[in-house]
Amino acid sequence: MSIFLNSDSRLLVQGMTGSEGTKHTRRMVASGAQVVAGVTPGKAGQEVDGIPVFDTVGDAMEATGANVSVVFVPPRFTKGAVEEAVDAGMPLVVVITEGVPVMDTAAFFQYAQNSGTTRIIGPNCPGIISPGQSNAGIIPADITKAGRIGLVSKSGTLTYQMMYELRDIGFSTCVGIGGDPIIGTTHIDCLAAFEDDPETEAIVMIGEIGGDAEERAAAFIKDNVTKPVVGYVAGFTAPEGKTMGHAGAIVSGSAGTAAAKQEALEAVGVKVGKTPSETAELMRQIMTS
């Protein structure tokens, strides 16, 4: 089992004919994902390694049965690309693009919410992988295996590190939700899905300083999650009051500090590691006990 993405997922890539789109399409295909179409306006009839390109998402879905879109388009075109996918009834849209204006993200996320049919992951995220089944985005597929841990992370590189450190146990699904101030799928969305997934036995949650997403996730865990959860908060060594690189990591008062997030998580029974490696070891102890 897995969440949001499985072996039946049929992927289309918006922006497939661009350099990043082409490169990562090939990586997704090599990892076993079913990439069935590309979408670039004005380039219908072309192919990328035998995968047909269409002018619109609607045309691609009708011809190929695609049910996941992976978005590799420049920031200024991202809002239009996502809203086109929503209009076509795409169930899952994974927005890899970095640097999307926050107002655009707010607009297309609300647009998707209003549709009632489309889940957004991202933007500014590495995507989602269900090892051995499918891979939508830029997450390396060869650093772990299928297993029983669910992973939700704000950080791309820490997603990869956690996958690698726990590669002996493996993962049901790893979701990189992105670190922008506004994102589609949240920690809470993933925690709820992992709780309902019978093959996920435990969950790793990676957050970072700034905002209150981790505190809200802790409240959700207290009331709704019965499976063991291990957490890590990036930024324990950050100077207090310092604005970090991720746009979402703006520390305001004590609410956004690593210590405050650790306290909130530990108060509801989540074990929190001080380093990614310590966090992986906490999970290994749970899975082997």
N, C-alpha and C positions, 0 to 999 in steps of 0.2 A: 504494500500500500504506500501512499504518498499523499501530499496535499497539493492541490492546484495544478499539478503537472504529472503526467504519467506516460506509459508506453503508447497510449492511444492518442496522445497530443499530436496535432498536425500543425506545424509552425509555418507562418509566413514572415518574411523580413521586410519591413518598410525601410527603404533605403538600401536594399541589397546590392545595387549596382555601384554604390560608393565604395571607397577603399576600405573603410572600417566594416561596412556591411558585408562586403565580399569576404574579407579575411575571417570574420567571426562566423559567417555562414559556413565556411569550410570547416572551422573548428567544431561547430555544432554538429554538422553532418558526420565528421570523423568520430565524434563521441557517441553516435548512435541515434541522434535526434532525427525525427521525420520532418525535414524541411521541405515543404511541398510547393512553395511559391515565393516570389519576391514582388514588391510593389514599388515602382518608380514612375511617377506621371510622365507620359510621353515616351516611355521605353517598352511599351507592350510589344510582345513578340520576340524580345531578346531572351537570352538564357544565361544563367550563371552555372557552369558545370552541369548543364542539362536541366537545371531547375527553371521553370518558366517564369517570366516577369510579366506583370500586369500593370495597367494604368491606375487601377483603383483597388481598394481593399474589397469592396463588394464583388468586383469581377473575380478576384482571386479566390474568395470564399466560395462563390458559386461554382467555379471550375474545379476546385481542389478539395473542398471540405475543410479548409484550414479553420482551426478553433483557438489558436494562440498567435498573437502578433508580437514580434520583437522589433522595437523601434530604434533604428540607427540613423536618425536624420539630424541636421544641424539645429541648434537651439531655437532659431527664429521660425523654423517650420514645425516644431514639435507639437504645438497646440493644435494646429490644423491636422496633422497626421493622426493624433490621438482621437480627435473629435470625428474624423472620417471613420476610424475603426469602430468607435462607439455607434455611429450612425448605421454601420453595416451589421451591427449586432455581435461584434466580436466578444466572446466571453472573457478572455484574459489578454491584457495588453501590458507588456513588459517594456518599460521606457528606460533604455540604457543611457540616453543623452545626458551629458553634464552641462551645467550652465543655463538651464531653462529658467527664464524669468519667473519669479515666484508668483506674480499675478497670472501668468499663463498657466502655471501648474494649478493654482486655485480654480481657475476657470474650467480647465478640462477635467479636473477631479470632480467638481460639482456637476459638470455635464454627464460624466459617467455615473455618478450617484443618481442623478435624475432619471437616467435610462433604466436603472434597475436590472441591467443585464451584464454590465462590464465591470470586471475587477481590474484595477490599475496596480502594478508593482513599479515602484520608482517614483520620480525620475532619479537620475544620478545614482544608479545602482548597478551591481554586477549581474543581477538577474536571479534566476531560480534553477536549481538542478535537483532532479530525483535520480540519484546514481543508478546506472544500469537501465534506466527507463528513458529519460529525456533531459535535455539541457537547453534552456532558453536564456541566452545572454553570453557573458564573457567568463564565466566561472570555469576554471580548469577541470576537466572531467577525469583526469588520470591521477589525482592526488588522494582519492579515497575510494570507498566501495559502498555498495548497498548495505544497509544495516538498520539499526533500531533507534537511532538518535534523531531527533528533529532539531534543526538549527535555524534561528532567526537572528539577523545581525544588521546593525546600521552601517558597519564598516566592511568594505570589500576585502581588503587585505587580511583583516582579522577573520573573515569568513574562511578564506583559503587556509590560514594558519590552523584554525580549529579543525577544519576538515582533515588536514594532514596529520595533526597530532592525534586524532582519534580514528585514523584510517584502519586500525586493526579491528575496530568495532563497527564502523560504518554508519551511514545516515539514510533515513527514509527520504527526507527532503531538506535542502538547505536554501533558505530564502534571504537574499540580500535586499533589504527594504530601502536602503539609501539614507543619507544623512541630511537631506534638505529640510528647511523649516516646514514645508508641506509635502507630504508623501501620500501615496494611495493606500497601500496595505501597510498596517502598523504591527508593532509587537503583539498587541492584543488580538488582532485578526489571526495571526499565525499561532499564537498560543491556543486560541479556541479551536482552530483546525487540527492542531497536533493533539489536543485533548480528545478530539472525536475520532482520530485515526487509530484503529486498533493495532497497527503494526509499529507505531511510535511508542516507545516505552519510557523515554526521558527526553528532556528538552534543554538545549543550551540557548541562552538569550544574551546577546552582546549589545550593549548600549554605549553611550558616550556622554560626556558632560554637556550641560546645556539643556534647557527645556525641562519638561516634566513627564516625558513619555515613559520613562522607566518607573517613576513613582505610580503613574496610572496603571502600568502593567502589573506592578506589585499588588495593587488593590484588586485587580482582576484575578490574579493568581489566588489570592486569599479566598475569593468567593467561588471560583469556577474551575480551578485546575487541581486535579488529584494526582497527576504524575509528578515525579521529581523534576525540579528545575534547578539548573546551575547557571549562574550569571557572571558576567564580566563587564565592568564599566571602564571604557578607555578614558584616560585623563587623570588618574590618581596623582601623577607627578606634575600636573599643570599648575602654574601659579594661580592663586585665587584671584578671580576677577579678570583673568586673561581671556580674551577672545581667541578661540582656536581656529584652525583652518577650515573645518567644515562649516558651511553656512548655518547649519542647525545647532552648532555647539556654541551658543552664547550664554555665558554664565550670568544669571541674574539672582542676586542675593544668595541664600544657601540652598535654594530649591534645585539648582542645576549642578551642584558640585558632585564629584564622585562619591565623597563620603556620605552625602545625603541620600544618594541613590542606593549605595550599599546598605545603609541603615534601613531604608524602606523595604528593600528586597529581603534582607535577613530577618526582618520582623515578621515576614509571612512564610518563613521556612526555606527561602532560597539560599543555597550556599554560594557565596561570591568569592571568586579568586582575585588575588591582587595582581596576577599576571595572566596572560593567555595560557601559558604552560601549566600554571597552578590550577586554572579553571578546567583545563582538559583532564588533569589528574583527579580533580574532584568528581568529574563525570565518570572517569574510568573506575573509580572506587565504587560508585553507585551501580554501574553496569556489571561489575564482577562480584559484587557482594551477594 
